[in-house]
């Protein structure tokens, strides 16, 4: 976050400690889901965010690393989780096949690393990774062009720029209940293309990248394939949230939500697995 603040992509850091920091207050209100009036402002802000240079030369994506970290906590390979909770508290996840998910994550890694595939050539950037509308603040009192601000960077990591874009589209469904209507809120192709046109015109990091050779329809097709790993990411996160914060289950059923997102992953995973056939 300190690195992002240097490029005015996060609140300014006021004071740092050994275990945290205090940062600037940002005025504004969260953008409502699928707000068309603010959609293009978000597209521009996200393109600017993705144009922040890396702090080091390591540009390997962390998507598989994050998925594997989550699954290793859940399946007991990493014992840290079960040192903190009673094993009995995870009984409502007994119907989940961690082995099958682990095998799928291995397959996801193989596809991403496949030489000459579109994934191996897709640009990696500093991603926010939680691009729901609520994490974009709109300040109508700001007279500059910078009316949109991003908040909440705990999921920030190196990833495909398209991950943030498609995650944003998926999250138009919101999370007011445990089974969001992803099918009917996911933007139609014409809306995706309009949004991407604004994004691409502001994405300075893509100036010399191979994505410039692709049509917007091709980018949309590739983006649609990412729905599966995105749903898997948030499914595993939800299961961990339920186990580590049982009190939060009184307000929101993270287990039900996680299982629903796992169902969405199963629905779309063949789209991603077959994407390995796409090559440059």
C-alpha positions in Angstrom: 0.0 0.0 0.0 2.9 2.3 0.7 4.2 1.7 -2.8 0.7 2.4 -4.3 0.4 5.7 -2.2 3.6 7.0 -3.9 1.6 6.8 -7.2 -1.6 8.3 -5.6 -3.4 5.0 -6.1 -4.1 4.5 -2.4 -4.6 6.8 0.6 -1.5 8.7 1.7 0.3 7.0 4.6 0.4 9.3 7.6 2.3 7.2 10.1 3.8 3.7 10.1 4.4 1.2 13.0 6.1 -2.2 13.2 2.7 -3.9 12.7 0.6 -1.4 10.8 0.1 2.1 9.7 -2.3 5.1 9.7 -3.5 6.4 6.4 -5.5 9.4 5.1 -9.2 9.5 5.2 -10.8 9.4 1.7 -14.1 11.2 1.2 -16.8 9.7 -1.0 -19.5 7.1 -1.1 -19.3 3.5 -2.4 -20.4 3.0 -6.0 -23.6 1.0 -6.4 -23.5 -2.3 -8.2 -23.5 -1.9 -12.0 -23.9 1.9 -11.9 -23.5 2.7 -15.6 -22.9 6.4 -14.9 -19.8 5.6 -12.9 -18.8 2.5 -14.9 -16.4 4.3 -17.2 -14.8 6.3 -14.4 -14.1 2.9 -12.7 -12.6 1.6 -16.0 -10.2 4.5 -16.2 -9.2 4.3 -12.5 -8.5 0.6 -12.8 -6.4 1.1 -15.9 -4.4 3.7 -14.0 -4.0 1.4 -11.0 -2.7 -1.4 -13.2 -0.2 1.0 -14.8 1.7 1.4 -11.4 5.1 -0.2 -12.0 6.3 -3.2 -10.0 8.5 -2.5 -6.9 10.9 -5.3 -8.0 11.6 -7.3 -11.1 9.5 -10.3 -10.1 6.5 -10.2 -12.4 5.3 -13.8 -11.9 1.6 -14.0 -11.2 0.4 -15.1 -7.8 -3.1 -16.4 -8.6 -2.1 -20.1 -8.2 0.0 -19.3 -5.2 -3.0 -17.7 -3.5 -5.3 -20.6 -4.5 -2.8 -23.1 -3.2 -2.3 -21.2 0.1 -6.1 -21.3 0.7 -6.5 -25.0 -0.2 -3.5 -26.1 1.9 -5.1 -24.4 4.9 -8.4 -26.1 4.3 -7.1 -29.6 3.6 -4.7 -29.6 6.5 -1.4 -29.5 4.5 -0.7 -26.3 6.2 -1.6 -27.0 9.9 -1.9 -23.4 11.0 -5.7 -23.3 10.5 -6.3 -26.4 12.6 -4.1 -25.1 15.4 -6.5 -22.2 15.8 -9.9 -24.0 15.5 -11.4 -27.3 16.6 -11.5 -29.9 13.9 -15.2 -30.5 14.7 -16.0 -26.9 13.6 -15.2 -27.8 10.0 -17.7 -30.7 9.9 -20.1 -28.7 7.7 -17.4 -28.8 5.0 -17.2 -32.6 4.9 -19.0 -32.8 1.6 -16.2 -30.8 -0.1 -13.6 -32.8 -2.0 -10.4 -30.9 -1.2 -8.4 -33.5 -3.2 -10.5 -32.8 -6.3 -10.0 -29.0 -5.9 -6.3 -29.5 -5.3 -6.1 -31.4 -8.6 -8.0 -28.7 -10.4 -5.6 -26.0 -9.0 -2.7 -28.1 -10.4 -4.4 -28.1 -13.7 -5.0 -24.4 -13.6 -1.3 -23.9 -13.0 -0.4 -26.1 -16.0 -2.7 -24.1 -18.2 -1.4 -20.7 -17.1 2.2 -21.9 -17.5 1.6 -23.6 -20.9 4.2 -22.2 -23.3 2.8 -20.0 -26.1 -0.7 -20.0 -24.6 -2.5 -16.7 -24.3 -2.2 -17.0 -20.5 1.6 -17.2 -20.5 1.7 -14.0 -22.5 -1.1 -12.1 -20.8 0.3 -9.1 -18.9 0.8 -9.4 -15.1 0.2 -6.3 -13.1 -0.3 -5.2 -9.5 -3.9 -6.2 -9.1 -6.4 -5.2 -6.4 -8.2 -8.6 -6.7 -11.3 -7.4 -4.8 -12.8 -5.0 -7.4 -16.4 -5.1 -6.2 -18.2 -1.8 -6.6 -18.2 -1.1 -2.8 -14.4 -0.8 -3.0 -14.7 2.2 -5.4 -15.5 5.5 -3.7 -17.1 8.3 -5.7 -16.5 11.9 -4.4 -18.9 14.2 -6.2 -17.4 17.2 -4.4 -14.0 16.6 -6.1 -13.6 19.2 -8.9 -10.7 17.3 -10.5 -11.0 14.4 -12.8 -10.0 12.1 -10.0 -13.5 11.5 -8.5 -13.0 7.7 -8.0 -10.8 6.2 -5.3 -9.9 2.6 -4.5 -10.0 1.2 -1.0 -9.3 -2.1 0.8 -6.1 -3.6 -0.5 -5.8 -6.7 1.6 -6.1 -9.0 -1.5 -3.7 -7.0 -3.6 -1.2 -9.2 -5.4 0.4 -9.8 -8.8 -2.1 -11.1 -11.3 -3.6 -10.9 -14.8 -5.1 -7.5 -15.4 -8.1 -9.2 -16.7 -8.7 -10.8 -13.3 -9.6 -7.4 -11.8 -11.8 -6.6 -14.8 -13.8 -9.8 -14.8 -14.0 -9.9 -11.1 -15.6 -6.4 -11.2 -18.1 -7.6 -13.8 -19.0 -10.7 -11.7 -19.4 -8.6 -8.6 -22.2 -6.5 -10.2 -24.3 -9.2 -8.5 -23.3 -7.9 -5.1 -23.2 -9.9 -1.9 -26.5 -9.0 -0.2 -27.3 -12.7 0.0 -25.5 -16.0 -0.1 -26.6 -16.8 -3.7 -26.1 -13.7 -5.9 -27.7 -13.6 -9.3 -24.5 -13.8 -11.3 -26.1 -14.9 -14.6 -28.5 -11.9 -14.9 -26.1 -9.2 -13.6 -23.0 -10.1 -15.6 -22.8 -7.4 -18.3 -23.8 -8.2 -21.9 -21.0 -8.3 -24.5 -21.8 -4.8 -25.8 -21.4 -3.3 -22.3 -18.2 -5.3 -21.7 -16.7 -3.9 -24.9 -17.7 -0.3 -24.1 -16.1 -0.7 -20.7 -12.9 -2.3 -22.1 -12.5 0.5 -24.7 -12.3 3.0 -21.9 -9.9 0.8 -20.0 -7.6 0.1 -22.9 -7.4 3.8 -23.8 -6.0 4.5 -20.3 -3.9 1.4 -19.8 -0.4 2.8 -20.4 1.2 -0.5 -19.3 -0.3 -2.2 -22.5 1.4 0.1 -25.0 3.9 -2.4 -26.1 2.2 -5.6 -25.0 0.7 -8.4 -27.2 -2.8 -7.6 -26.0 -2.8 -4.7 -28.4 -2.8 -7.2 -31.2 -6.1 -8.8 -29.9 -9.6 -7.6 -30.7 -11.9 -6.5 -27.9 -14.0 -9.5 -28.6 -11.0 -11.8 -28.2 -10.2 -10.1 -24.9 -13.8 -10.5 -23.8 -13.7 -14.2 -24.7 -10.5 -14.7 -22.8 -11.9 -12.8 -19.8 -15.0 -14.9 -19.7 -12.8 -17.9 -19.2 -11.5 -16.4 -16.0 -14.8 -16.6 -14.3 -14.0 -20.1 -13.1 -10.8 -19.4 -11.2 -12.3 -16.2 -9.8 -15.3 -18.1 -8.4 -12.9 -20.7 -7.0 -10.8 -18.0 -5.3 -13.8 -16.5 -3.5 -15.2 -19.9 -2.6 -12.1 -20.9 -0.8 -11.8 -17.5 0.9 -15.4 -17.8 2.1 -14.8 -21.2 3.7 -11.7 -19.8 5.5 -13.7 -16.8 6.6 -16.4 -19.0 8.1 -13.8 -21.1 10.0 -11.7 -18.2 11.3 -14.5 -15.9 12.1 -17.5 -18.0 13.3 -19.2 -15.0 14.8 -19.5 -13.5 11.3 -21.7 -16.5 10.4 -24.5 -15.0 12.5 -24.9 -12.1 9.9 -23.8 -13.9 6.7 -23.7 -17.6 5.9 -20.2 -17.9 4.4 -20.4 -21.6 4.1 -23.5 -21.4 1.9 -21.9 -18.5 0.0 -18.7 -20.5 -0.5 -20.6 -23.6 -1.7 -22.6 -21.5 -4.2 -19.4 -19.9 -5.6 -17.9 -23.4 -5.8 -21.0 -24.4 -7.8 -20.3 -21.4 -10.1 -16.7 -22.6 -10.5 -17.9 -26.0 -11.6 -20.3 -24.4 -14.0 -17.6 -22.5 -15.8 -14.4 -24.5 -15.3 -14.5 -26.3 -18.6 -14.4 -22.9 -20.3 -11.1 -22.2 -18.5 -9.7 -25.7 -19.0 -10.4 -25.6 -22.8 -8.8 -22.1 -23.0 -5.4 -23.9 -23.2 -6.2 -24.6 -26.8 -6.1 -20.8 -27.5 -2.6 -19.8 -28.6 -0.9 -16.8 -30.0 
